[in-house]
Amino acid sequence: MDMGTAKIIKFPGQGKRDVRQRIRKQVDFPFFTEQQIKLLRRTVKDASTLAKQRNQVTAIREWMLIDLLTSSGIREAEAVDLRCGDIKTGYGQSAIYIRNGKGSKCRTVQIPASLKTHLRSFLRWKSNRGEPTGYDDFLFLGQRGPWTVAAVQQCVKKWLRKLGFYESGKSAHALRHSYAVALYRKERDIRAVQKQLGHSSIQTTQIYADVLADDIQNQLMGLWN
């Protein structure tokens, strides 16, 4: 399957050095196609189902992680820092609270109903296993303690390799880009994408709107034929 890439738009910075850097190079940001993300999700979910039947735990945690990253767009560091009390799935609530995002900023990320259900089920599973689920207890807890960013990256790489999707520089963080592209395509609401991702500047988020140039070209093909 073809990998998706899009050009990052460089916005004016301060000073001659920024100008030289903009002129000198353009950087691609990696993301996966909708079909690839769906296949990744289905594959890990199936592995989780099998793990439950065999009373195994690894794939259950990995499916929670993959679902979380692809359904919320949060960063790897934000995922490993999530505490059980940050899961807001009570009546009328469908969100996760990021205590310490990039730049030490906190924010609330809205989540779909499917992820809400999965998170609630995962918390029950943790509790049944005797894992702590208090307000400040980590959501992702392994035999050696709370998961690390490196553990998240290795988990994502493992599944991408299984599917033949992995390549250098295109792994865990590309799931965040993929979420942003898909979210913008849904309603073309750049402000919603900015809020979900926690960008302080709309210019940072604008790159996901510009990726749709390929979509426009596809729509233009055969317009008057």
HUFENRA-V117369 format. One line per field, one symbol per residue. burial: I if it has 24 or more other C-alpha atoms within 12 Angstrom, else O. Layout:
BEGIN
burial->???
END
This chain:
BEGIN
burial->OOOIIIOIOOOOOOOOOOOOOOOOOOOOIIIIIIOIIOOIIOIIIOIIOOOOOOOOIIIIIIIIIIIIIIIIIIIIIIIIIIIIIIIIIOOOOIIIIIIOIOOOOIIIIIIOOOIIOIIIOIIOOIOOOOOIIOOOIIIIIOOOOIIOOOIIIOIIIIIIOOOOIIOOOIIIIIIIIIIIIIIIIOOOOIIIIIIIIIIOOOOIIIIIIIIIOOOOOOOOOOOOO
END
